[in-house]
Each structure stands twice: as structure tokens, then as C-alpha cells.
């Protein structure tokens, strides 16, 4: 028991060997400098090609997701509007009740007449095709 107390007292007094400190310092420096070498990896030409192809593929996948969302989004075409108007006139002639949306459209037709800013479905698909082409071209421009 007394040996332990004297050993602890010697450590508390600060008697540390100079060579021990030098040894610890040398080991730490060796560890730090050797760690810096591992951070630098050798780069091959195939790595750059792979990363370039990976970026293009990732861009194409994201572009196709955007295109699918645009394709699924419903749009009112001129043909749809014509069918709705015909449906309203058929219901009026046959004395069937109109829904609130149909009444609103009938009121608008009576006030303003047939004024439509809608595009035909062919025109919409032409517009969308140019949009899709632009989206895909952005991915081809990646270097």
C-alpha cells in the first residue's frame, strides 16, 4: 500500500522523463505525417470517365422523372372544353339538372360568348416535346 502512495506522489510532483516525452512526440509526428499520405489517392483516367458518365446518367434519370411528371399532369385542351360545352347544351335541351361548375360555365358563355385560350392537344404535345428535348439536351451538355 505504501508503494502505491509513493508512486502516486512521484507522479504528482511532475518528475517526467525527457526521453519519454521525446518518444511520445516522435510517435505523434510520425502518425500525423503518415496519415497525410493516405489522404491523397492515385487518380486514373478511367476514374474521370466513370465520374463523367455517372453525372450524365444521374442527370438523365432526374430528367426522365421530370418528364414523367409533366406527362402525367392533366391539362384542359380545346377539345375537352368543346365536349363540356356540348354536354351543357344537351342537358339544357333535355331538361336535366346542371352541376354548379356547369352553371358557372353556362353563365360565362352567355356573358362573354365562346372565348377560349386553350390549345389543341396536338399543339400541347408539340410544346411538351420541345420542353422534353430541352430538358434532355441539358444532360448532354454536361462535361
Buried (B, 14 or more C-beta within 10 A) or exposed (E): EEEEEEEEEEEEEEEEEEEEEEEEEEEEEEEEEEEEEEEEEEEEEEEEEEEEEEEBEEBBEEBBEEBEEEEEEEEEBBEEBEEEBEBBEEBEEEEEEBEEEBEEBBEEBEEEEEEEEBBEEEEBBEEBEEEBEEBBEEBEEEE
